[in-house]
Amino acid sequence: MALAATAAAAGLLLTGCEKPAPGVSVFSGTTTEWREAVCWAFESSSLEPGDCAQDVITEASTGDGVARIPVLPGETIGISVDPKVAEQGWTPVIGQQRLTSTPLETTYFRFTYPDLQELPADGVLLQVVAGRGESTKGIWVFRLDRA
């Protein structure tokens, strides 16, 4: 009987688990930050209007809970994504500017921030957006700060 109760409790614990969202790492210099997607469409091919995407970006603009990456002039900034993200296609975005003209299908991308002197004192948002065209599958948000 104790074995049956233990098995039932374990089953309840497993049903309460959520699938982990895919992750993204951003690094520069000696700092690396890894995060799960702040918004990921598990059950559909795209986030729908009213899903968490716009709320997440608005909240991130205040700086609360966003991973911060200090960046020095001329330093390379790297982005590494889970293979599941690469399969969906993904685009790095700073502010409202896409860093690539087409979605990437690789797990790694690197760039140098063009002019850190123009980087605002409170930093700039770096978004990693999974999906192609108007279809967004997931979003990650980081903040690049002047080191």
C-alpha positions as CSV (number, residue, x, y, z in Angstrom):
1,M,0.0,0.0,0.0
2,A,2.9,2.4,0.8
3,L,4.4,1.6,-2.6
4,A,1.1,2.5,-4.3
5,A,0.9,5.8,-2.4
6,T,4.5,6.7,-3.3
7,A,3.8,5.9,-7.0
8,A,0.6,8.0,-7.0
9,A,2.5,10.9,-5.4
10,A,5.3,10.6,-7.9
11,G,2.7,10.6,-10.7
12,L,1.2,13.9,-9.4
13,L,4.6,15.5,-9.2
14,L,5.4,14.6,-12.8
15,T,2.1,15.9,-14.1
16,G,2.9,19.3,-12.4
17,C,6.1,19.7,-14.3
18,E,6.4,22.1,-17.2
19,K,8.5,21.5,-20.3
20,P,11.6,23.7,-20.1
21,A,11.7,26.4,-22.8
22,P,14.8,26.4,-25.0
23,G,17.8,28.5,-23.8
24,V,20.1,31.2,-25.2
25,S,23.5,32.3,-23.9
26,V,24.9,35.8,-24.5
27,F,28.5,36.5,-23.7
28,S,31.1,39.2,-23.9
29,G,34.6,39.3,-22.3
30,T,34.4,37.1,-19.2
31,T,30.6,37.4,-18.7
32,T,28.2,34.8,-19.9
33,E,24.4,34.8,-19.2
34,W,22.1,31.9,-20.0
35,R,18.3,32.2,-20.0
36,E,15.3,30.2,-20.9
37,A,12.9,31.9,-23.3
38,V,10.8,34.5,-21.5
39,C,8.1,33.7,-24.0
40,W,7.8,30.4,-26.0
41,A,4.9,29.0,-28.0
42,F,4.9,25.4,-26.8
43,E,1.6,24.4,-28.4
44,S,1.6,26.3,-31.6
45,S,3.9,27.4,-34.4
46,S,3.7,31.1,-33.3
47,L,3.0,33.3,-30.4
48,E,-0.5,34.8,-30.7
49,P,-1.6,38.4,-30.0
50,G,-2.2,38.6,-26.3
51,D,0.5,36.1,-25.5
52,C,3.4,37.2,-23.3
53,A,5.6,38.7,-26.0
54,Q,4.6,42.4,-25.8
55,D,4.3,42.3,-21.9
56,V,7.8,40.8,-21.7
57,I,9.4,43.4,-23.9
58,T,7.7,46.3,-22.0
59,E,8.7,44.8,-18.7
60,A,12.3,44.3,-19.9
61,S,12.6,47.9,-21.0
62,T,12.4,48.9,-17.3
63,G,15.4,46.6,-16.6
64,D,13.7,44.4,-14.0
65,G,14.9,40.8,-14.1
66,V,16.9,41.2,-17.3
67,A,20.3,39.6,-17.6
68,R,23.0,42.3,-18.0
69,I,26.1,41.9,-20.1
70,P,28.9,44.4,-19.7
71,V,30.5,45.3,-23.0
72,L,33.8,47.0,-23.7
73,P,34.5,48.9,-27.0
74,G,35.6,46.5,-29.7
75,E,34.7,43.5,-27.7
76,T,32.9,40.6,-29.4
77,I,29.4,39.8,-28.3
78,G,28.4,36.2,-28.9
79,I,25.0,34.6,-29.0
80,S,24.6,30.8,-28.7
81,V,21.1,29.2,-29.1
82,D,19.8,25.8,-28.5
83,P,19.5,23.6,-31.6
84,K,15.7,23.8,-31.2
85,V,15.9,27.6,-31.7
86,A,18.2,27.3,-34.7
87,E,15.6,24.9,-36.3
88,Q,12.9,27.7,-36.0
89,G,15.2,30.4,-37.4
90,W,16.2,33.3,-35.2
91,T,17.2,36.9,-35.4
92,P,19.2,39.1,-33.0
93,V,17.7,42.5,-32.5
94,I,19.1,45.6,-30.8
95,G,16.5,48.2,-30.0
96,Q,14.3,47.9,-33.1
97,Q,17.2,47.1,-35.5
98,R,17.7,43.5,-36.8
99,L,21.4,42.5,-36.9
100,T,20.8,40.1,-39.8
101,S,18.6,40.5,-42.9
102,T,17.4,36.9,-42.8
103,P,16.8,34.6,-39.9
104,L,19.8,32.5,-38.8
105,E,19.7,28.7,-38.8
106,T,23.0,28.2,-37.0
107,T,23.5,27.9,-33.2
108,Y,26.0,30.7,-33.0
109,F,26.3,34.3,-34.0
110,R,28.8,37.0,-33.0
111,F,29.1,40.7,-33.6
112,T,30.8,43.9,-32.3
113,Y,28.5,46.6,-31.0
114,P,29.2,49.5,-33.5
115,D,29.7,52.4,-31.2
116,L,29.7,52.0,-27.4
117,Q,29.9,55.8,-27.0
118,E,26.4,55.9,-28.2
119,L,25.2,53.2,-25.9
120,P,22.8,54.8,-23.4
121,A,23.9,54.9,-19.8
122,D,21.1,52.4,-18.9
123,G,22.2,50.1,-21.7
124,V,20.3,48.8,-24.7
125,L,18.1,45.7,-25.1
126,L,19.3,42.8,-27.1
127,Q,16.4,40.5,-28.1
128,V,16.8,37.1,-29.6
129,V,13.6,36.4,-31.6
130,A,12.9,32.8,-32.8
131,G,10.8,32.5,-35.9
132,R,10.6,33.5,-39.6
133,G,8.7,36.4,-41.2
134,E,5.8,37.5,-39.1
135,S,5.8,34.3,-37.1
136,T,7.4,34.6,-33.7
137,K,8.0,31.3,-31.8
138,G,10.0,32.7,-28.8
139,I,11.8,35.7,-27.3
140,W,14.8,36.1,-25.0
141,V,15.8,39.5,-23.7
142,F,19.2,40.7,-22.4
143,R,20.6,44.2,-21.7
144,L,24.0,45.3,-23.0
145,D,25.7,47.7,-20.6
146,R,28.8,49.8,-21.1
147,A,31.5,48.2,-19.0
